[in-house]
Amino acid sequence: MIHSKKNKSLIHPISLLFFLVLVVFACTPKVEPTAPPNIVWIVLEDMSPQFIGAYGNDAARTPVMDSLINAGTKFNAAFSTGTVCSPSRYTIITGTRTNEYGTGHHRSNFPIPDSVIPFPTFLRDSGYHTSNNSKRDYSTSARWRITQEAWVESSAQAGWWNREKGQPFFSVFNFNNCHQSRTFTNPYDDYKKRILDTLPPDEIITDEDIILPDFYKDTPELRKELARTYNALKKTDYEIDTLMDLLRRDALVESTIIFIYSDHGGGALRTKGIGSALGHQVPMAVIFPEKYEYLNPFKNHPSTDQPMTFEDLGPTVLSLAGLDAPGYMKGRPFLGKKQKAREFAFASADRCAEGMDLTRSVSDGRYFYTRNFYPSQPQITWMKYFDYAKTRQLSRQYLSENQLDETQKMLFEPRSKELLYDLQNDTWQTNNLTDSSGYQEILGELRIALDNELQSIKDVHFLPEYALDSIAKIMTPYEYKKSGAFDFPRIYEVAKLTGDGTESIEKQLSALKNEDPIIRYWAAIGLSSQEKETLPGYQKLLEEVLQDDFPPVQIIVASILYEMFDSDEGFKVLEKYLFHSNEFLAVQAIQEIIYLEPQKAKVFLEDVKTLRTRKIPGNLSESVDIYLYLFDGKELYYAHHW
């Protein structure tokens, strides 16, 4: 086409102007929204990532969860700080660690400083409507204060729909149909009524379809039980879809950042309540609407191996809302303008229900290291709510019939003092790498990281629960830790000897004479983990310790003496504390008795029957029921199923 000179003179300036406009728009950053984002938490109860389709389980039918997770950023190395709900929830709501504040034992009742304010309070003060639907079991005597400060509303009816018009909101929704009660503990008929009968027949995952972990014996009965997890998750998937419909109905999807995660590992044979990677690892994904993508440092990556823990959740939400976290929250925001990556994720597991334990863990995102401080106990301990489950009863039956392979048997045998798992190449975490030559460098690195962390925070759960209870009558465990009375470095030095074998016996015996009762306590714990044949020459010395003025030491040493030497004095001390008015001492005594050789444990039968006739607190009652189940053949029973 031929253009006139006149046309040419018009075309060039217009084209140039258009080009300049494009350049300006291309170079101008997007205007960030002035309105703070709405935030929704979808909290799955008791669910490991290994059971979700988006995390690689081809047998799962979770299309709603999968689409959400795949539309956002998936965190492959997300960890709960605890392995049971209440300590996990404590860390989530306060942004502080349980082993710093003495709140790690399941449903404990110890105080925390009034200065520890739940993170939703800061959102509330900045204008957010905060709602919780509806769990509020925070593992501290301050749980009611926390509830009142954190939430505008907290109930089974709570949600953003009750806010003022245009008000930003933070809304939490707990989904309990994937809880252990449905997937594991309650009788099958209860599961059938609550879950199976509510699903369309063509959506039911059959027993043959599921993926069975290596530590499950492959039997029709166990397949039938584990299929409960898959179907409960399917029902939960429908429920999440209903919640998403509500967001769509209210035209909120484009202004709401959505988190989806679980409160800890799943309710299966070797997950919830157990201090190893399967107990701590959780699914976690965050979905950003386009207008708030600038707050996501991972927006160009569908997944990340960066480690994060529940300690980070509160600071992260505050960061997304443009708020600073208070100084006592040591977690790192992993999203928002204040994002700061962490090198290691730390986790802890303490008493779960009546089952006593203390494990400490660390992960760099690829490897997960755990130190067991009660290595003489198996991974699967005796706990009524767990052993009521048919899966446990069948697995213990197969064990007694010698039908389990080595991987399956290890659940019921004394633990290694250390565990190291490769999270990327060991889906069900059955290959402990601590003795493998190619992994000594990472093992050493994670050991040092864990030691440094525990020394830094002065882990208050190295105090037995009896001591925490005594302290709590005067001050908070956190204040006690800060007071200088807690000599953690020396306590930890002795605690680390536990599981080291005969090379540590002399050090442990020497520590039994220390002036610090907590050092003596850990010396006794360490000696109780020694092989029976290693202690015969020390009976007289141990008998002298029965006069120790710290009852937890007496109980452990009495158990050693009665187990290894048939000591009448040891028996009498255990019997005395079995009837003690202090719940923590009575629970400690009966827990020691339960793990004695069966013939020796049975000697206490009439005592325990007498105890059963009395009004006794929950964890002692559960322990009594387990004892009578083991040694008197009484079936485990619950009058009601939650």
C-alpha positions, 0 to 999 in steps of 0.5 A, a space after each residue: 500500500 502506498 501512503 501519502 506524505 501526510 499519512 506518514 506524518 500522522 502514523 509515525 507519532 501515533 505509533 510512537 505514542 502507542 509504543 511508549 504507552 505500552 512501555 510505561 504500562 509494562 514497566 509500571 509495577 502492579 498496584 498492590 491492593 490497599 485492602 488486607 486479604 481475607 484468610 481461610 484455614 481448612 484444617 484436616 484433623 489427623 491426616 498425613 500427606 501420604 494419603 492425599 492424591 496431590 501428594 502422590 497417593 494414586 488410590 486417594 479420591 480427593 479431587 477438591 483437595 487436589 485441585 486446591 493444592 495444585 492451584 497453590 504452593 505445596 509445602 513438601 516439608 511441613 511439620 507439626 510441632 507436636 504429634 497430637 492435637 492439643 500441643 499442636 494447637 497450642 503452638 499454632 494459636 500462640 506462635 510459641 513452642 510447647 517445650 519452651 512453655 511446658 505445654 507439650 503433654 496432651 491436654 496439660 493444664 499448666 499456666 503460661 505468662 499473661 504476656 503470651 497473646 494468641 496471634 489472632 488477637 493482633 488481627 482482631 485489633 487491626 480490624 479483622 473479624 476472627 472466627 474459629 469453627 471450632 476446636 479450642 483445646 490449647 493444652 494450657 490452663 490459659 485456654 479460656 483466656 486464649 479463646 476469649 482474646 483470639 476469637 470474635 466467635 468460636 463455635 460450630 456456627 462460626 464463620 465469615 458470614 457473621 462479620 460486618 459488611 466489608 470487614 476483612 476476616 480470618 476464619 478457621 474451619 476444622 474438618 473432623 470426619 478424617 479424625 482418628 475416631 472415624 479412621 481408626 479407633 471407633 468400631 467399624 459400625 460407627 464408621 459405617 454409619 458416619 462415613 461409608 453410608 453417606 458416600 455414593 456407592 461409586 465413590 467408595 474406595 474399596 479394600 483392594 484399591 488402597 495403598 498399604 504402608 510397609 509396616 501393615 501386614 497385608 491381610 483382608 482385615 487390615 485392608 478393611 480397616 485402613 480403607 476407613 482413612 481413604 473413605 473418611 478423606 473422601 467425605 472430607 473432600 465433599 465437605 471442603 467443596 461445600 465450604 468452597 461453594 460458600 466462598 463462591 456464593 459470597 464472591 470471596 474467592 478472589 479476595 481470600 488466601 486459603 491455607 489447607 493443612 492437617 494438625 499432625 500426622 494421620 490416625 493410623 498404625 504408626 502416625 499420630 502420637 508417635 514422635 517420628 517423621 510420620 507423626 509430624 509431617 503434614 500436608 500444607 498448601 497455600 492458595 493465593 488469588 491473583 490480586 495477592 500473588 505478590 505476597 507469595 515468594 513461591 508464586 513461580 514454583 508449584 511446590 517447595 522443600 523449604 522446611 516450615 513448622 506450626 511455629 511459623 503459622 502465626 507469624 506468617 498470617 500476621 505477615 500476610 496482613 501486614 502486621 509484625 509478630 511480637 518478639 516472643 514468637 520465634 517462628 519465621 513467616 514463610 509468606 508475605 513481605 516479611 518472609 524469612 526462610 528457615 534452615 531447620 524445622 524442629 519438633 517435639 513429642 511428649 506424653 500422648 494421653 496416658 502414654 509417656 514419651 519424650 522425642 525431639 526431632 529436626 529436619 532440613 526439608 530432605 532428612 528427618 532426624 529423631 532422638 528418642 529419650 525413652 528408647 526402651 519403649 516401643 514406637 507403639 506403646 499401650 494407650 487405651 484410646 489407640 489400643 481400642 482400635 481393631 488395627 492395633 489389636 489385630 497387629 498385636 495378634 499377628 505379632 504374638 502368632 509370629 506372622 509379622 516381618 522385620 519391618 512390621 515387628 519393629 513397631 513393637 520392639 524397643 526403639 533405636 535411640 536415633 532415627 534418620 529418614 530420607 523423606 524424598 525416597 522413603 515414603 513410609 519411613 521404614 529405612 533408618 539410615 543412622 548406621 549407613 555410611 553414606 549418611 554420617 555427614 547429614 546425621 552429624 549435622 542434624 545432631 548438632 542442630 538439634 543439640 544447639 536448639 535444645 540448649 538454646 531454648 532450655 527444653 522444659 519438658 526434660 522436667 518430669 510432669 510431677 515437677 512441672 505440676 509442682 512448679 506451676 503452683 508457684 510460677 509458670 514453667 517458662 518463668 522457672 526456666 528463666 529463673 536460673 534454677 533449671 540447670 539444663 546443660 547438665 541435665 541434658 548431658 545426662 539425658 543424652 546418655 540414655 540408650 548408649 549401652 554399657 559404656 554409660 553405666 558408670 556415669 549414670 550411677 554416678 549421676 544418681 548421687 547428684 544434688 539435682 533431682 532432675 539429673 538423678 531422674 535422667 540417670 535413673 531413666 538411662 539405667 532403666 534402658 540398660 540390658 537386664 544382664 548389665 546391672 546385677 553388680 549394682 543392686 545394693 547401690 540401687 536399693 539405697 536410691 529408694 530413699 531418694 527424696 524425689 518420688 519420680 526417681 524412687 519409682 523408676 529405680 523401684 521398677 528396675 529393682 523389682 524387674 531385675 532383682 525381684 526386690 520386695 522393696 522395689 515392689 513396695 515402692 511401686 505399690 505405694 505410688 500406685 495409690 498415691 494421691 498425686 495423679 502424676 506419680 500414680 500414672 508413672 507408677 502404673 505405666 512402669 508396672 505395665 511394661 514389667 515382665 507379665 508375670 511380675 506385672 500380674 502380681 499387682 492385679 488385686 491392687 489395680 482392681 481396688 484402684 478401679 473401684 475408686 474415682 480416679 482421674 482420666 489418664 490414671 483411669 485409662 492406664 488402669 483399663 489397659 492394665 486390666 485388659 492385659 493382665 485380667 482379660 477385661 475388654 476395653 470399653 467406651 460408653 460413647 463414641 465421639 
